[in-house]
Amino acid sequence: MDTLYSDYEKIVPSEKLPDFLFHYFNLYRGIPWVKDVGENAFYDALQSTAKNYDSHKLFFTFLDWIFLKAYTTKNFFIGLGRDRKKIIFRPFKYFNITLGAKKYHNVGLIVHGRDRLVAMKHGMGYISTSDLDQHLLAYKKDKNITHLHRLIKKIERKLIIAKPDYVVLWNDVLPLERAIALASKKLGITTLEIHHGIFDEIIPMETGKIADYVLVWGKYFKDLYVNRYKRNPENIYILGYPYVIGKNQPNQAIGSKHKYLACYLGQNFEVYNKELVDIKVETVKKIHEICNTLGMDFAYRPHPGDDRTFLEKNLAGVAFTPKEEALARTLARADILISFSSTALVEAAMRSKVALQLLNYPLKSDSFEVLGGCSKSLQTLEELEDYLKKVSSADNLDTFKTSFNNDYVETRHNPTVRFLEIIKEIEKKHAK
């Protein structure tokens, strides 16, 4: 038996390790509308970061070792309080929670590529995974499982040095995240996943099955994990929406100098099926025309995965939101937000914006209106046009807003305070 992996046999047998680590791609292969599971794009990204790492290997090796040791040393000097825990986040996604927790615990990051600059900026030690890409790339090339065994063992060594009490992941379905969760399980390190998106019938909810605890956005999602995926309710905590929702200025009347601004929030379904890009282009064109006719301003906010150059070429005359504009800024500027099933649409409803769901893709999706997460769910562009006619003639938009359902997504918690409460609750559970 390979001694590199022998200690893990009782958790995930060696012959099942490839399926365990690459579950994400196998999942997408089983979805009828998906024609490209994104595996090539995943490996292209790994190849790019691996090439950059190799070109500066001596420097990065030294730097990463220093900051890994710094995380351990920092705990020695600062971690004098009995309640202070060592928590490592991957990645720096929920920045408010990460920086908020840093005030009370010894917080570090698990970084990849440029993420190390974020850790350095905020004075946090880190574990780097840039040197692990080579093992996934090598396995892709020759399918020798020893590469995966080495991957797990290297992660284990890094965790042994850092000695975290908690590893907080943003998913537990991608290969590196699953490898981290597996090594953590063997070492007795508690893993948490912070729920990171809207689950519906488009994509099966497969993330959140490996981590010890899942921190979800609301009761609706907790019930999904418990009833559909048979997770123990004691291991599911309601965190609430993991970002602070800022207060927006009230919409101005149409009779003022202000013109209502409608914004369509793009999603990148075409990354999995190129044919779907035509629906996006035609949808944006039509909504732009409708808004022009009704005397409203319009802008398209591309998804981070969009081919912006292609879309700008095919959407001549359509205004795009600026490349560097943060989502929060877009949601603050726009009066009416439209999308198919974007999480940002639900956030718009949280911010008391007019949030309209346009279900014109040939994909199944939950109705946000039924769930209390948007103002109106509409099936066609014709229905959207009729609805926007009513909106455009209104003196104010109050009657078109929804009373947001906090059972769907809890918005009344401060995310940092709630996260710290959950850590305390888990500590009490472990102390019994």
N, C-alpha and C positions, 0 to 999 in steps of 0.2 A: 504493500500500500504506500502511496506517496505521502511521505512524512510532512510535506508542506501543508497538506489538507486533512490529515487524519483526525485532528481534533474537531473538525466540523461535520464529520460523517453523520452524527446523530441529529444534526440540525437540518442540513441539506445534503443528501448523499451526492458523492462526486459525479455520478452519471446524470444527476438531475440539475447540476449547477448551471450549465449553459442555458437551459430552459428557464431557470430561476432568474438569472441575471438579465437575459434578453427577452423577458416576458413582454415587455412593452411592444416590441416589434411583432411578436407572435399575436398579441392582442389585436393590433391593427390589421393584420392579415385576415382576421376573421370578420371584419366589418365590410358588408357588401359594397358600400359606395366608395370605399378607399381603394385606389389603384396604385398608390405609392406610399409605402409605410414610413418613408423618411429615413430609412437606414443609411442610404448613401450620403444624405446631407449630414447625418450624425457623424459618420466616419470622416467626412470631409472636414468638419469642424475639429474633430480630434487630430486629424493630420496637420491642420494649420497650427493648433496650439502646440503640438508635439514638435513641429519644425522650429517654431519660435523658441521653445524651451531648449531644444538641442543646440541652437545657435548661440545661446548664452548659458549653457549648462553649468559651468563652474560658478558663475555669478549667482544664478538662481539657487543652486544647491546650497551655497554658503548662506544666502539671504534667508531661504526657507528654513534652514536649520536654526539660524539665530532666532527667528520669530517663533518657531516651534518651542525652543527652549525658553524664550521670553515668556510664553504663556505659562509654562510650568513655574518659572522663577517668580513671576508676578503673583501667583497664588501663594507662594511662600511668604512674601513680604506683606501682601494686602489681605490675604484670606485668613485673618485671625478670628473673625467672627464665626460662631458655630453654625449660623444659618447661611453663611456664604457658600454658594455652590459653584462648581466649574461647569459652564454651559457653552457648548460650541454650536453655532448656527451654520447651516449650509443652504443657500448662500446668503449674501447681505440683501435679502429680498424685503423682509418686513423690518425696515430700518428703524421705525419708531419703537418697535418691541425690542429689537436688539440693543439699541442705544439706551432705552429706558431700563432694561434689565441690567445693563452694564453698571448702573449706579448702585446696584445691590448685590451683584454677583460677579464672579470672574468670568467675563464673556470673551470668547474668541470666535474665529471663523474657520470654516473649511473652504479654502479658496481654490480657484482654478483660473489660470491666466491672469488677466488684468485685475481680478478681484483682490489680489494681494495689495494693490495700491489703496483700496478702500480700508483694509485692515490697518495699514500703516498710517493712513490719514487720521483714523480714530483711535490710534494707540492700542490696538488689540493684537495679541499673539494669534498665530494661525497655523493650521495644517494645510499644506499645499497638496493638491492631487495632480498637478501638471506632469509629474514624473510617472504617473500611472497610465497615461494614454497609450504608451508603447505596448502595454500588455494586451489591451483591448484590440489594438491594431494588429498585433502579432497573431492573436487568436483568429481574427477575421481572415488572415492570410493563410494559415495552415491548419486551423481547427484543433490545435494541440492544447488539450485542457490544462496542461502544466502552466500555461500563460495565465490562466484564470486563477489557479492555485497561488501563483506568485503575487497576483494582484491582491487577493484577499490577505495574504501574509504581510505584504507591505503596509496595507491599511491598518492591520492589527498592530504592527510595530509603532506606527505613528500614534495610534490611540493609547498604547501603553505608555509612551513618553508623555503625552498630554494629560492623561488620567482624567478625562472629563467625567462628571457625574451624569450629564445629559448631553445627547446629540439631538439637535432640532433640525429636521429636514423639511424641505418644501414639497417633496414627493418621495415615495418609496417604491417607484416602479421603474425608473431608469437604471441602467447597468451600474454606474458608480454609486448611486444612492443605495441600491440593493446590496452592493458589496460592503458599504459602510454599515448598513443595518445588520448584515450578517456578522461582521467582525464585532460589532457592538454587542450583539446577542451572546456571542461566545465569551466575551470579556465581562459580561454582566453590567454593561453600560445601558442606562435607560434611554430609549429612543422615542422621540415625539415627532409627529408630522403636523404641521400647520396647513390645514385645508386651503387650497389655493385657487379654486375656480368653481364655476357653475357646472354641476353634473346634470346631464339630461340624457335623452335617448340617442343623441348623436354619437357620443363617446361613452362606452361603459365605464362605470366607476371602479377602476381597478387599483388606484392608488389608495393608500391608507390601510392596506391589509397586512403589512409586515411590521410597521412600527408598533412599539408597545402601547402607545397612546396616540389618539388622533384628536386634534383640537379643531372643531368645526365652527362654521359660521352661525348656525342656528339650529333650533329643534328639528326643523324639517330634515336637515342633513344628518343629524344624529339618528333620527328614526330610520333614514335610509340605510345607514351602516348597520344598525341593529336588526332591522326587519328583513332587508334584502340580502345583506352580506354576513348576517349572523355574528357580528362582533359583539363582545360583552359590553353592555351599556356602561359598566363601571370604568371601562377603558376609553370612553368617548366623552370629551368635555366640550361644553359650549364656550368657545372663546369670544364669538361675535366677529364682526367685520374687523380684519387685522390692521386697518388703517384708520386714522382719525379723519372723520368727515367734517370738512370745514363748512362754515356758514356762508351762503351765497347771497348776493344782493337780490332783492325782489325784482321780478321782471317789470320792465317799464311798459306803460300803455302804448298801444300801436299808434295813437294819435300824436305821440311825442316825436322827437327827432330820431329816436331809437327804432330800428327795424328788427323784428324778430330774426334771430339767427338759428337755422336748423343745421344740424351736423349729423352726418351718417358715419357710424363707427364701423370700420372695416374688420373683417375676420379672414383668416387665411386658410379657408377650406381647400383652396386650390393647391396648397402644398401637398395634399393627399390625393387630389384628383384635379388635374389641370383643366378639365372641361368646365369646372365650376367658376373659373375666372370670368367667363362670358356673362354669367348671371350678375357678378359683381359690377362689371363695367356697365351693363344695361341698367341695373338698378340705380347706380350713382347718376348716370345720364338722365334718367327719367325723373328722379327726385330733384335734380338740379333744374330741370325744365319746369316742374310743378312749382317750385319755390320762386322762380323768375316770374311765372304767370301770376302768382299770388302776391308779389311784391315783398317777398321775404329773401333774406340773405341765406346763402348755403355754403357749406364747406365739407369736404371729405377728410376724415382723419384716418390715415392708413394704419393698418396693423403693423407692428414691428417686423413681421415676416413678409410683408408685401414687397413686390418688385415695384418700387416707387417710380423708377424711370419708365417702365412699361406702362404703368397706369397713367402717368402724366402725359405720355404720348397718345394714349387712347382716350383720354378724358380732357382733351383740349378745351380751354375755356372754363373748366371747373376749378374752383379755388380749393387748395389743399391746406390743411393746418401746417404751420411751420415745422420743419424737421425736429427742432429741439424743444418744441412746446410740450410741456408735461401734461399728462392726462388731466390732472387737477385743474390746470389752466383752461384746457378745452372745455371741461365740464362747467367751469365758472363762467366762461364767455357765452356759451351756447344757451339758448332758451329752450330748444326742442332737440332731443337726442333720439336717433333712430338706429336700430340695428336688428340683426337676426337673433342672436343669443349671447351677445357679448356681456361679460361681467361688468364692463363699464356702463352698460345700459342700466343695470340694477343699481350701480352706484349713483347714476344720475337721478334715479327715483329716490334714493336715500337723501339726495341733496335738494329734494323738492323741485326737481326739474320735470318738464313734460317729457316722459320717456315712452317712446312708441316702438313696439316690437313688430317688425315686418317679416312674416313667416313665408317668404317667397322662394326659399331654396327647397329642392326636392329631398329634404332631410327632416326626420322627425325631431321635434323639440318640444319641451314643456312650454305651456303658456305662462309667461311671466305675469300676465294680468290675473289669471286664476290664482297664482301663488301670492299675489299682492306685491309683486316686485316691479311693476311698471304701470303706466297710465292706461294703456290700451294695447291689445294684441290684434294685429290686422293680418289678413291672409294674402291680400293682393295689393299691387300698386294703385289700382283703382280705388280700393277702400282707403288706402293711405291718402290719396288725393282728396277724397271727399272729407276725410277727417281734418286734413290740413286747411281746407277751406273754412271750416268752422273756427279753427285756431287762429287763422290769419285775420279774421274779422272781429276777434274778441278784444275788448279794451284791456283785459288782463288775463292771465293764464291760470288763475287759481282754480277754476272749475275743471280744468283738464289735468290736474295733478292728482296723485293717488295718496291714500293714507297708507304708508308703508307698513308691511307685515313683518313685525320683529320676530315672529316664529319662523319665518323663512330665513332672514338674515338679521341677527341681533345687532342693533346699532346703538344701544343705550350704554354699552360698556366702554370704558377706556381700555383699549387693547393691551397696553402695557400693564396696567393695574390688574386686569383679569388674568393675563399670562402669569404674573407673579403669584396671584392667588392659586392658580392651578398647580404651580410648582410646589407650593406649600401643602396643597391637598394631596399631591402624590407623595410628598415626603412623609406626611402623617400615615398614609396607607402603607408605605414601606417600613415604617417604624413599628407597626403592629406585629 
